[in-house]
Amino acid sequence: MDIKTHDGTANFVPGTVLDIHHISAAQLAGLGMEEIAFVKPVMTENGPAFAIHAADGTPMAIASNAPLAAAAIIQNDMVPSLVH
């Protein structure tokens, strides 16, 4: 079960079962958006760093090291996931 927002995208209702055979592109894009952030090693003009991205790939922040990136994600009530 989902609820349509004013812009036509769907929000998941906690406790419902999602049938992956009938998932829309908007629902797929929204999976994990509030729960997961990815940490990815990157090269900046100042040297190596760690980019923090939302589940959909949207850049959110840069940290100087992986533990700092993970701590920032956890502080925002999300789960860090490393992408190599």
Distance bins in CASP14 RR format, pairs under 12 A and 6 or more apart:
PFRMAT RR
TARGET T0000
AUTHOR 0000-0000-0000
RMODE 2
METHOD distances of the structure
MODEL  1
1 10 0 0 0 0 1 0 0 0 0 0 0
1 11 0 0 0 0 0 1 0 0 0 0 0
1 12 0 0 0 0 1 0 0 0 0 0 0
1 13 1 0 1 0 0 0 0 0 0 0 0
1 14 0 0 0 0 0 1 0 0 0 0 0
1 15 0 0 0 0 1 0 0 0 0 0 0
1 16 1 0 1 0 0 0 0 0 0 0 0
1 17 0 0 0 0 1 0 0 0 0 0 0
1 18 0 0 0 0 1 0 0 0 0 0 0
1 19 0 0 0 0 0 1 0 0 0 0 0
1 22 0 0 0 0 0 1 0 0 0 0 0
1 27 0 0 0 0 0 1 0 0 0 0 0
2 8 0 0 0 0 0 1 0 0 0 0 0
2 9 0 0 0 0 1 0 0 0 0 0 0
2 10 1 0 1 0 0 0 0 0 0 0 0
2 11 1 0 0 1 0 0 0 0 0 0 0
2 12 1 0 0 1 0 0 0 0 0 0 0
2 13 1 0 0 1 0 0 0 0 0 0 0
2 14 0 0 0 0 0 1 0 0 0 0 0
2 15 0 0 0 0 0 1 0 0 0 0 0
2 16 1 0 0 1 0 0 0 0 0 0 0
2 17 0 0 0 0 0 1 0 0 0 0 0
2 18 0 0 0 0 1 0 0 0 0 0 0
2 19 0 0 0 0 0 1 0 0 0 0 0
2 22 0 0 0 0 0 1 0 0 0 0 0
2 23 0 0 0 0 1 0 0 0 0 0 0
2 24 0 0 0 0 1 0 0 0 0 0 0
2 26 0 0 0 0 1 0 0 0 0 0 0
2 27 1 0 0 1 0 0 0 0 0 0 0
2 30 0 0 0 0 0 1 0 0 0 0 0
3 9 0 0 0 0 1 0 0 0 0 0 0
3 10 1 0 0 1 0 0 0 0 0 0 0
3 11 1 0 1 0 0 0 0 0 0 0 0
3 12 0 0 0 0 1 0 0 0 0 0 0
3 13 1 0 0 1 0 0 0 0 0 0 0
3 14 0 0 0 0 0 1 0 0 0 0 0
3 16 0 0 0 0 0 1 0 0 0 0 0
3 27 0 0 0 0 0 1 0 0 0 0 0
4 10 1 0 0 1 0 0 0 0 0 0 0
4 11 0 0 0 0 1 0 0 0 0 0 0
4 12 0 0 0 0 0 1 0 0 0 0 0
4 13 0 0 0 0 0 1 0 0 0 0 0
4 24 0 0 0 0 0 1 0 0 0 0 0
4 26 0 0 0 0 1 0 0 0 0 0 0
4 27 0 0 0 0 0 1 0 0 0 0 0
5 11 1 0 0 1 0 0 0 0 0 0 0
5 12 0 0 0 0 0 1 0 0 0 0 0
5 26 0 0 0 0 1 0 0 0 0 0 0
5 27 0 0 0 0 0 1 0 0 0 0 0
5 30 0 0 0 0 0 1 0 0 0 0 0
7 26 0 0 0 0 1 0 0 0 0 0 0
8 24 0 0 0 0 1 0 0 0 0 0 0
8 25 0 0 0 0 0 1 0 0 0 0 0
8 26 1 0 0 1 0 0 0 0 0 0 0
8 27 0 0 0 0 0 1 0 0 0 0 0
9 24 0 0 0 0 1 0 0 0 0 0 0
9 25 0 0 0 0 1 0 0 0 0 0 0
9 26 1 0 1 0 0 0 0 0 0 0 0
9 27 0 0 0 0 1 0 0 0 0 0 0
9 28 0 0 0 0 0 1 0 0 0 0 0
9 29 0 0 0 0 1 0 0 0 0 0 0
9 30 0 0 0 0 1 0 0 0 0 0 0
9 33 0 0 0 0 0 1 0 0 0 0 0
10 16 0 0 0 0 0 1 0 0 0 0 0
10 18 0 0 0 0 0 1 0 0 0 0 0
10 22 0 0 0 0 0 1 0 0 0 0 0
10 23 0 0 0 0 1 0 0 0 0 0 0
10 24 1 0 0 1 0 0 0 0 0 0 0
10 25 0 0 0 0 0 1 0 0 0 0 0
10 26 1 0 1 0 0 0 0 0 0 0 0
10 27 1 0 1 0 0 0 0 0 0 0 0
10 28 0 0 0 0 0 1 0 0 0 0 0
10 29 0 0 0 0 0 1 0 0 0 0 0
10 30 0 0 0 0 1 0 0 0 0 0 0
10 31 0 0 0 0 0 1 0 0 0 0 0
11 18 0 0 0 0 0 1 0 0 0 0 0
11 24 0 0 0 0 0 1 0 0 0 0 0
11 26 0 0 0 0 1 0 0 0 0 0 0
11 27 0 0 0 0 1 0 0 0 0 0 0
11 30 0 0 0 0 1 0 0 0 0 0 0
11 31 0 0 0 0 0 1 0 0 0 0 0
11 33 0 0 0 0 0 1 0 0 0 0 0
11 34 0 0 0 0 1 0 0 0 0 0 0
12 18 1 0 0 1 0 0 0 0 0 0 0
12 23 0 0 0 0 0 1 0 0 0 0 0
12 24 0 0 0 0 0 1 0 0 0 0 0
12 26 0 0 0 0 0 1 0 0 0 0 0
12 27 1 0 0 1 0 0 0 0 0 0 0
12 28 0 0 0 0 0 1 0 0 0 0 0
12 29 0 0 0 0 0 1 0 0 0 0 0
12 30 0 0 0 0 1 0 0 0 0 0 0
12 31 0 0 0 0 1 0 0 0 0 0 0
12 32 0 0 0 0 1 0 0 0 0 0 0
12 33 0 0 0 0 1 0 0 0 0 0 0
12 34 0 0 0 0 1 0 0 0 0 0 0
12 35 0 0 0 0 0 1 0 0 0 0 0
13 27 0 0 0 0 0 1 0 0 0 0 0
14 34 0 0 0 0 0 1 0 0 0 0 0
14 35 0 0 0 0 0 1 0 0 0 0 0
16 27 0 0 0 0 0 1 0 0 0 0 0
17 23 0 0 0 0 0 1 0 0 0 0 0
18 24 0 0 0 0 0 1 0 0 0 0 0
18 27 1 0 0 1 0 0 0 0 0 0 0
18 28 0 0 0 0 1 0 0 0 0 0 0
18 30 0 0 0 0 0 1 0 0 0 0 0
18 31 0 0 0 0 1 0 0 0 0 0 0
18 32 0 0 0 0 0 1 0 0 0 0 0
19 27 0 0 0 0 0 1 0 0 0 0 0
20 27 0 0 0 0 1 0 0 0 0 0 0
20 28 0 0 0 0 1 0 0 0 0 0 0
20 31 0 0 0 0 0 1 0 0 0 0 0
22 28 0 0 0 0 0 1 0 0 0 0 0
23 29 0 0 0 0 0 1 0 0 0 0 0
23 30 0 0 0 0 0 1 0 0 0 0 0
23 31 0 0 0 0 1 0 0 0 0 0 0
24 30 0 0 0 0 1 0 0 0 0 0 0
24 31 0 0 0 0 0 1 0 0 0 0 0
25 31 0 0 0 0 0 1 0 0 0 0 0
25 56 0 0 0 0 0 1 0 0 0 0 0
26 33 0 0 0 0 0 1 0 0 0 0 0
26 56 0 0 0 0 0 1 0 0 0 0 0
27 33 0 0 0 0 0 1 0 0 0 0 0
28 55 0 0 0 0 0 1 0 0 0 0 0
28 56 0 0 0 0 1 0 0 0 0 0 0
29 54 0 0 0 0 0 1 0 0 0 0 0
29 55 0 0 0 0 1 0 0 0 0 0 0
29 56 1 0 1 0 0 0 0 0 0 0 0
29 57 0 0 0 0 1 0 0 0 0 0 0
29 58 0 0 0 0 0 1 0 0 0 0 0
30 36 0 0 0 0 0 1 0 0 0 0 0
30 54 0 0 0 0 1 0 0 0 0 0 0
30 55 1 0 0 1 0 0 0 0 0 0 0
30 56 1 0 0 1 0 0 0 0 0 0 0
30 57 0 0 0 0 0 1 0 0 0 0 0
30 58 0 0 0 0 0 1 0 0 0 0 0
31 54 0 0 0 0 0 1 0 0 0 0 0
31 55 1 0 0 1 0 0 0 0 0 0 0
31 56 0 0 0 0 1 0 0 0 0 0 0
32 38 0 0 0 0 0 1 0 0 0 0 0
32 53 0 0 0 0 0 1 0 0 0 0 0
32 54 0 0 0 0 1 0 0 0 0 0 0
32 55 1 0 1 0 0 0 0 0 0 0 0
32 56 0 0 0 0 1 0 0 0 0 0 0
32 57 0 0 0 0 0 1 0 0 0 0 0
32 78 0 0 0 0 1 0 0 0 0 0 0
32 79 0 0 0 0 1 0 0 0 0 0 0
32 81 0 0 0 0 0 1 0 0 0 0 0
33 53 0 0 0 0 0 1 0 0 0 0 0
33 54 1 0 0 1 0 0 0 0 0 0 0
33 55 1 0 1 0 0 0 0 0 0 0 0
33 56 1 0 0 1 0 0 0 0 0 0 0
33 57 0 0 0 0 1 0 0 0 0 0 0
33 58 0 0 0 0 1 0 0 0 0 0 0
33 60 0 0 0 0 0 1 0 0 0 0 0
33 78 0 0 0 0 1 0 0 0 0 0 0
34 54 0 0 0 0 1 0 0 0 0 0 0
34 55 0 0 0 0 1 0 0 0 0 0 0
34 56 0 0 0 0 0 1 0 0 0 0 0
34 76 0 0 0 0 0 1 0 0 0 0 0
34 77 0 0 0 0 1 0 0 0 0 0 0
34 78 1 0 0 1 0 0 0 0 0 0 0
34 79 0 0 0 0 0 1 0 0 0 0 0
35 54 0 0 0 0 0 1 0 0 0 0 0
35 55 1 0 0 1 0 0 0 0 0 0 0
35 73 0 0 0 0 0 1 0 0 0 0 0
35 74 0 0 0 0 0 1 0 0 0 0 0
35 76 0 0 0 0 0 1 0 0 0 0 0
35 77 0 0 0 0 1 0 0 0 0 0 0
35 78 1 0 1 0 0 0 0 0 0 0 0
35 79 1 0 1 0 0 0 0 0 0 0 0
35 80 0 0 0 0 0 1 0 0 0 0 0
35 81 0 0 0 0 0 1 0 0 0 0 0
36 52 0 0 0 0 0 1 0 0 0 0 0
36 53 0 0 0 0 1 0 0 0 0 0 0
36 54 0 0 0 0 1 0 0 0 0 0 0
36 55 1 0 1 0 0 0 0 0 0 0 0
36 56 0 0 0 0 1 0 0 0 0 0 0
36 57 0 0 0 0 0 1 0 0 0 0 0
36 60 0 0 0 0 0 1 0 0 0 0 0
36 73 0 0 0 0 1 0 0 0 0 0 0
36 74 0 0 0 0 0 1 0 0 0 0 0
36 76 0 0 0 0 0 1 0 0 0 0 0
36 77 0 0 0 0 0 1 0 0 0 0 0
36 78 1 0 0 1 0 0 0 0 0 0 0
36 79 1 0 1 0 0 0 0 0 0 0 0
36 80 0 0 0 0 1 0 0 0 0 0 0
36 81 1 0 1 0 0 0 0 0 0 0 0
36 82 0 0 0 0 0 1 0 0 0 0 0
36 83 0 0 0 0 0 1 0 0 0 0 0
37 50 0 0 0 0 0 1 0 0 0 0 0
37 51 0 0 0 0 0 1 0 0 0 0 0
37 52 1 0 1 0 0 0 0 0 0 0 0
37 53 1 0 0 1 0 0 0 0 0 0 0
37 54 1 0 0 1 0 0 0 0 0 0 0
37 55 1 0 0 1 0 0 0 0 0 0 0
37 56 0 0 0 0 0 1 0 0 0 0 0
37 57 0 0 0 0 1 0 0 0 0 0 0
37 58 0 0 0 0 1 0 0 0 0 0 0
37 59 0 0 0 0 0 1 0 0 0 0 0
37 60 1 0 0 1 0 0 0 0 0 0 0
37 61 0 0 0 0 1 0 0 0 0 0 0
37 63 0 0 0 0 0 1 0 0 0 0 0
37 69 0 0 0 0 1 0 0 0 0 0 0
37 70 0 0 0 0 1 0 0 0 0 0 0
37 71 0 0 0 0 0 1 0 0 0 0 0
37 72 0 0 0 0 1 0 0 0 0 0 0
37 73 1 0 1 0 0 0 0 0 0 0 0
37 74 0 0 0 0 1 0 0 0 0 0 0
37 75 0 0 0 0 0 1 0 0 0 0 0
37 76 1 0 0 1 0 0 0 0 0 0 0
37 77 0 0 0 0 0 1 0 0 0 0 0
37 78 1 0 1 0 0 0 0 0 0 0 0
37 79 1 0 0 1 0 0 0 0 0 0 0
37 80 1 0 1 0 0 0 0 0 0 0 0
37 81 1 0 0 1 0 0 0 0 0 0 0
37 82 0 0 0 0 0 1 0 0 0 0 0
37 83 0 0 0 0 0 1 0 0 0 0 0
38 50 0 0 0 0 0 1 0 0 0 0 0
38 51 0 0 0 0 1 0 0 0 0 0 0
38 52 1 0 0 1 0 0 0 0 0 0 0
38 53 1 0 1 0 0 0 0 0 0 0 0
38 54 1 0 0 1 0 0 0 0 0 0 0
38 55 1 0 0 1 0 0 0 0 0 0 0
38 56 0 0 0 0 1 0 0 0 0 0 0
38 57 1 0 0 1 0 0 0 0 0 0 0
38 58 0 0 0 0 0 1 0 0 0 0 0
38 59 0 0 0 0 0 1 0 0 0 0 0
38 60 0 0 0 0 1 0 0 0 0 0 0
38 61 0 0 0 0 0 1 0 0 0 0 0
38 66 0 0 0 0 0 1 0 0 0 0 0
38 69 0 0 0 0 1 0 0 0 0 0 0
38 70 0 0 0 0 0 1 0 0 0 0 0
38 73 0 0 0 0 1 0 0 0 0 0 0
38 78 0 0 0 0 1 0 0 0 0 0 0
38 79 0 0 0 0 0 1 0 0 0 0 0
38 80 1 0 0 1 0 0 0 0 0 0 0
38 81 1 0 1 0 0 0 0 0 0 0 0
38 82 1 0 0 1 0 0 0 0 0 0 0
38 83 1 0 1 0 0 0 0 0 0 0 0
38 84 0 0 0 0 0 1 0 0 0 0 0
39 49 0 0 0 0 0 1 0 0 0 0 0
39 50 1 0 1 0 0 0 0 0 0 0 0
39 51 1 0 0 1 0 0 0 0 0 0 0
39 52 1 0 1 0 0 0 0 0 0 0 0
39 53 1 0 0 1 0 0 0 0 0 0 0
39 54 0 0 0 0 0 1 0 0 0 0 0
39 57 0 0 0 0 0 1 0 0 0 0 0
39 59 0 0 0 0 0 1 0 0 0 0 0
39 60 0 0 0 0 0 1 0 0 0 0 0
39 61 0 0 0 0 1 0 0 0 0 0 0
39 62 0 0 0 0 0 1 0 0 0 0 0
39 63 1 0 0 1 0 0 0 0 0 0 0
39 65 0 0 0 0 0 1 0 0 0 0 0
39 66 1 0 0 1 0 0 0 0 0 0 0
39 67 0 0 0 0 1 0 0 0 0 0 0
39 68 0 0 0 0 1 0 0 0 0 0 0
39 69 1 0 1 0 0 0 0 0 0 0 0
39 70 1 0 0 1 0 0 0 0 0 0 0
39 71 0 0 0 0 0 1 0 0 0 0 0
39 72 0 0 0 0 1 0 0 0 0 0 0
39 73 1 0 0 1 0 0 0 0 0 0 0
39 74 0 0 0 0 0 1 0 0 0 0 0
39 78 0 0 0 0 0 1 0 0 0 0 0
39 79 0 0 0 0 0 1 0 0 0 0 0
39 80 1 0 1 0 0 0 0 0 0 0 0
39 81 1 0 0 1 0 0 0 0 0 0 0
39 82 1 0 1 0 0 0 0 0 0 0 0
39 83 1 0 0 1 0 0 0 0 0 0 0
39 84 0 0 0 0 1 0 0 0 0 0 0
40 48 0 0 0 0 0 1 0 0 0 0 0
40 49 0 0 0 0 1 0 0 0 0 0 0
40 50 1 0 0 1 0 0 0 0 0 0 0
40 51 1 0 1 0 0 0 0 0 0 0 0
40 52 0 0 0 0 1 0 0 0 0 0 0
40 53 1 0 0 1 0 0 0 0 0 0 0
40 54 0 0 0 0 0 1 0 0 0 0 0
40 57 0 0 0 0 1 0 0 0 0 0 0
40 59 0 0 0 0 1 0 0 0 0 0 0
40 60 0 0 0 0 0 1 0 0 0 0 0
40 61 0 0 0 0 0 1 0 0 0 0 0
40 62 0 0 0 0 0 1 0 0 0 0 0
40 63 0 0 0 0 0 1 0 0 0 0 0
40 66 0 0 0 0 1 0 0 0 0 0 0
40 69 0 0 0 0 1 0 0 0 0 0 0
40 80 0 0 0 0 0 1 0 0 0 0 0
40 81 0 0 0 0 1 0 0 0 0 0 0
40 82 1 0 0 1 0 0 0 0 0 0 0
40 83 1 0 1 0 0 0 0 0 0 0 0
40 84 1 0 0 1 0 0 0 0 0 0 0
41 47 0 0 0 0 0 1 0 0 0 0 0
41 48 1 0 0 1 0 0 0 0 0 0 0
41 49 1 0 0 1 0 0 0 0 0 0 0
41 50 1 0 1 0 0 0 0 0 0 0 0
41 51 1 0 0 1 0 0 0 0 0 0 0
41 52 0 0 0 0 0 1 0 0 0 0 0
41 53 0 0 0 0 0 1 0 0 0 0 0
41 62 0 0 0 0 0 1 0 0 0 0 0
41 63 0 0 0 0 0 1 0 0 0 0 0
41 64 0 0 0 0 0 1 0 0 0 0 0
41 65 0 0 0 0 0 1 0 0 0 0 0
41 66 1 0 0 1 0 0 0 0 0 0 0
41 69 0 0 0 0 1 0 0 0 0 0 0
41 82 0 0 0 0 1 0 0 0 0 0 0
41 83 0 0 0 0 1 0 0 0 0 0 0
41 84 1 0 0 1 0 0 0 0 0 0 0
42 48 1 0 0 1 0 0 0 0 0 0 0
42 49 1 0 1 0 0 0 0 0 0 0 0
42 50 1 0 0 1 0 0 0 0 0 0 0
42 51 1 0 1 0 0 0 0 0 0 0 0
42 52 0 0 0 0 0 1 0 0 0 0 0
42 53 0 0 0 0 0 1 0 0 0 0 0
42 59 0 0 0 0 1 0 0 0 0 0 0
42 61 0 0 0 0 0 1 0 0 0 0 0
42 62 1 0 0 1 0 0 0 0 0 0 0
42 63 0 0 0 0 0 1 0 0 0 0 0
42 64 0 0 0 0 0 1 0 0 0 0 0
42 66 0 0 0 0 0 1 0 0 0 0 0
42 69 0 0 0 0 0 1 0 0 0 0 0
42 83 0 0 0 0 0 1 0 0 0 0 0
42 84 0 0 0 0 0 1 0 0 0 0 0
43 49 1 0 0 1 0 0 0 0 0 0 0
43 50 0 0 0 0 0 1 0 0 0 0 0
43 51 0 0 0 0 0 1 0 0 0 0 0
43 62 0 0 0 0 0 1 0 0 0 0 0
44 50 0 0 0 0 1 0 0 0 0 0 0
44 51 0 0 0 0 1 0 0 0 0 0 0
44 59 0 0 0 0 0 1 0 0 0 0 0
44 62 1 0 0 1 0 0 0 0 0 0 0
44 63 0 0 0 0 0 1 0 0 0 0 0
44 64 0 0 0 0 1 0 0 0 0 0 0
45 62 0 0 0 0 0 1 0 0 0 0 0
46 62 0 0 0 0 1 0 0 0 0 0 0
46 64 0 0 0 0 1 0 0 0 0 0 0
47 62 0 0 0 0 0 1 0 0 0 0 0
47 64 0 0 0 0 1 0 0 0 0 0 0
47 65 0 0 0 0 0 1 0 0 0 0 0
48 62 0 0 0 0 0 1 0 0 0 0 0
48 63 0 0 0 0 0 1 0 0 0 0 0
48 64 0 0 0 0 1 0 0 0 0 0 0
48 65 0 0 0 0 1 0 0 0 0 0 0
48 66 0 0 0 0 0 1 0 0 0 0 0
48 69 0 0 0 0 0 1 0 0 0 0 0
49 59 0 0 0 0 0 1 0 0 0 0 0
49 61 0 0 0 0 0 1 0 0 0 0 0
49 62 1 0 1 0 0 0 0 0 0 0 0
49 63 1 0 0 1 0 0 0 0 0 0 0
49 64 1 0 1 0 0 0 0 0 0 0 0
49 65 0 0 0 0 1 0 0 0 0 0 0
49 66 0 0 0 0 1 0 0 0 0 0 0
49 68 0 0 0 0 1 0 0 0 0 0 0
49 69 0 0 0 0 1 0 0 0 0 0 0
50 59 0 0 0 0 0 1 0 0 0 0 0
50 60 0 0 0 0 0 1 0 0 0 0 0
50 61 0 0 0 0 1 0 0 0 0 0 0
50 62 1 0 0 1 0 0 0 0 0 0 0
50 63 1 0 1 0 0 0 0 0 0 0 0
50 64 1 0 0 1 0 0 0 0 0 0 0
50 65 1 0 0 1 0 0 0 0 0 0 0
50 66 1 0 1 0 0 0 0 0 0 0 0
50 67 0 0 0 0 1 0 0 0 0 0 0
50 68 1 0 0 1 0 0 0 0 0 0 0
50 69 1 0 1 0 0 0 0 0 0 0 0
50 70 0 0 0 0 1 0 0 0 0 0 0
50 71 0 0 0 0 0 1 0 0 0 0 0
50 72 0 0 0 0 1 0 0 0 0 0 0
50 73 0 0 0 0 0 1 0 0 0 0 0
50 80 0 0 0 0 1 0 0 0 0 0 0
50 82 0 0 0 0 1 0 0 0 0 0 0
50 83 0 0 0 0 0 1 0 0 0 0 0
50 84 0 0 0 0 0 1 0 0 0 0 0
51 57 0 0 0 0 1 0 0 0 0 0 0
51 58 0 0 0 0 0 1 0 0 0 0 0
51 59 1 0 0 1 0 0 0 0 0 0 0
51 60 0 0 0 0 1 0 0 0 0 0 0
51 61 1 0 0 1 0 0 0 0 0 0 0
51 62 1 0 1 0 0 0 0 0 0 0 0
51 63 0 0 0 0 1 0 0 0 0 0 0
51 64 0 0 0 0 0 1 0 0 0 0 0
51 66 0 0 0 0 0 1 0 0 0 0 0
51 69 1 0 0 1 0 0 0 0 0 0 0
51 72 0 0 0 0 0 1 0 0 0 0 0
51 73 0 0 0 0 0 1 0 0 0 0 0
51 82 0 0 0 0 0 1 0 0 0 0 0
51 83 0 0 0 0 1 0 0 0 0 0 0
52 58 0 0 0 0 1 0 0 0 0 0 0
52 59 1 0 0 1 0 0 0 0 0 0 0
52 60 1 0 1 0 0 0 0 0 0 0 0
52 61 1 0 1 0 0 0 0 0 0 0 0
52 62 1 0 0 1 0 0 0 0 0 0 0
52 63 1 0 0 1 0 0 0 0 0 0 0
52 64 0 0 0 0 0 1 0 0 0 0 0
52 65 0 0 0 0 0 1 0 0 0 0 0
52 66 0 0 0 0 0 1 0 0 0 0 0
52 68 0 0 0 0 1 0 0 0 0 0 0
52 69 1 0 1 0 0 0 0 0 0 0 0
52 70 0 0 0 0 1 0 0 0 0 0 0
52 71 0 0 0 0 0 1 0 0 0 0 0
52 72 1 0 0 1 0 0 0 0 0 0 0
52 73 1 0 0 1 0 0 0 0 0 0 0
52 74 0 0 0 0 0 1 0 0 0 0 0
52 75 0 0 0 0 0 1 0 0 0 0 0
52 76 0 0 0 0 1 0 0 0 0 0 0
52 78 0 0 0 0 1 0 0 0 0 0 0
52 80 0 0 0 0 1 0 0 0 0 0 0
52 81 0 0 0 0 0 1 0 0 0 0 0
52 82 0 0 0 0 0 1 0 0 0 0 0
52 83 0 0 0 0 0 1 0 0 0 0 0
53 59 1 0 1 0 0 0 0 0 0 0 0
53 60 1 0 0 1 0 0 0 0 0 0 0
53 61 0 0 0 0 1 0 0 0 0 0 0
53 62 0 0 0 0 0 1 0 0 0 0 0
53 63 0 0 0 0 0 1 0 0 0 0 0
53 69 0 0 0 0 0 1 0 0 0 0 0
53 73 0 0 0 0 0 1 0 0 0 0 0
53 78 0 0 0 0 0 1 0 0 0 0 0
53 80 0 0 0 0 0 1 0 0 0 0 0
53 81 0 0 0 0 1 0 0 0 0 0 0
53 82 0 0 0 0 0 1 0 0 0 0 0
53 83 1 0 0 1 0 0 0 0 0 0 0
54 60 1 0 1 0 0 0 0 0 0 0 0
54 61 0 0 0 0 0 1 0 0 0 0 0
54 73 0 0 0 0 0 1 0 0 0 0 0
54 76 0 0 0 0 0 1 0 0 0 0 0
54 78 0 0 0 0 1 0 0 0 0 0 0
54 81 0 0 0 0 0 1 0 0 0 0 0
55 73 0 0 0 0 0 1 0 0 0 0 0
55 78 0 0 0 0 1 0 0 0 0 0 0
55 79 0 0 0 0 1 0 0 0 0 0 0
55 80 0 0 0 0 0 1 0 0 0 0 0
55 81 0 0 0 0 1 0 0 0 0 0 0
55 83 0 0 0 0 0 1 0 0 0 0 0
57 81 0 0 0 0 0 1 0 0 0 0 0
57 83 0 0 0 0 1 0 0 0 0 0 0
60 69 0 0 0 0 0 1 0 0 0 0 0
60 72 0 0 0 0 1 0 0 0 0 0 0
60 73 0 0 0 0 1 0 0 0 0 0 0
60 76 0 0 0 0 1 0 0 0 0 0 0
60 78 0 0 0 0 1 0 0 0 0 0 0
60 80 0 0 0 0 0 1 0 0 0 0 0
61 68 0 0 0 0 1 0 0 0 0 0 0
61 69 1 0 0 1 0 0 0 0 0 0 0
61 70 0 0 0 0 0 1 0 0 0 0 0
61 71 0 0 0 0 0 1 0 0 0 0 0
61 72 1 0 0 1 0 0 0 0 0 0 0
61 73 0 0 0 0 1 0 0 0 0 0 0
61 75 0 0 0 0 0 1 0 0 0 0 0
61 76 0 0 0 0 1 0 0 0 0 0 0
61 78 0 0 0 0 0 1 0 0 0 0 0
61 80 0 0 0 0 0 1 0 0 0 0 0
62 68 0 0 0 0 1 0 0 0 0 0 0
62 69 0 0 0 0 1 0 0 0 0 0 0
62 72 0 0 0 0 1 0 0 0 0 0 0
63 69 1 1 0 0 0 0 0 0 0 0 0
63 70 0 0 0 0 1 0 0 0 0 0 0
63 71 0 0 0 0 1 0 0 0 0 0 0
63 72 1 0 0 1 0 0 0 0 0 0 0
63 73 0 0 0 0 1 0 0 0 0 0 0
63 75 0 0 0 0 0 1 0 0 0 0 0
63 80 0 0 0 0 0 1 0 0 0 0 0
64 71 0 0 0 0 0 1 0 0 0 0 0
64 72 0 0 0 0 0 1 0 0 0 0 0
65 71 0 0 0 0 1 0 0 0 0 0 0
65 72 0 0 0 0 0 1 0 0 0 0 0
66 72 0 0 0 0 0 1 0 0 0 0 0
66 73 0 0 0 0 0 1 0 0 0 0 0
66 80 0 0 0 0 1 0 0 0 0 0 0
66 81 0 0 0 0 0 1 0 0 0 0 0
66 82 1 0 0 1 0 0 0 0 0 0 0
66 83 0 0 0 0 0 1 0 0 0 0 0
66 84 0 0 0 0 0 1 0 0 0 0 0
67 73 0 0 0 0 0 1 0 0 0 0 0
67 74 0 0 0 0 0 1 0 0 0 0 0
67 80 0 0 0 0 1 0 0 0 0 0 0
67 82 0 0 0 0 0 1 0 0 0 0 0
68 74 0 0 0 0 0 1 0 0 0 0 0
68 75 0 0 0 0 0 1 0 0 0 0 0
68 80 0 0 0 0 0 1 0 0 0 0 0
69 75 0 0 0 0 0 1 0 0 0 0 0
69 76 0 0 0 0 0 1 0 0 0 0 0
69 78 0 0 0 0 0 1 0 0 0 0 0
69 80 1 0 0 1 0 0 0 0 0 0 0
69 81 0 0 0 0 0 1 0 0 0 0 0
69 82 0 0 0 0 1 0 0 0 0 0 0
69 83 0 0 0 0 0 1 0 0 0 0 0
70 76 0 0 0 0 0 1 0 0 0 0 0
70 78 0 0 0 0 1 0 0 0 0 0 0
70 79 0 0 0 0 1 0 0 0 0 0 0
70 80 1 0 1 0 0 0 0 0 0 0 0
70 81 0 0 0 0 1 0 0 0 0 0 0
70 82 0 0 0 0 1 0 0 0 0 0 0
71 78 0 0 0 0 0 1 0 0 0 0 0
71 80 0 0 0 0 1 0 0 0 0 0 0
72 78 0 0 0 0 1 0 0 0 0 0 0
72 80 0 0 0 0 1 0 0 0 0 0 0
73 79 1 0 0 1 0 0 0 0 0 0 0
73 80 1 0 1 0 0 0 0 0 0 0 0
73 81 0 0 0 0 1 0 0 0 0 0 0
73 82 0 0 0 0 0 1 0 0 0 0 0
74 80 1 0 0 1 0 0 0 0 0 0 0
74 81 0 0 0 0 0 1 0 0 0 0 0
END
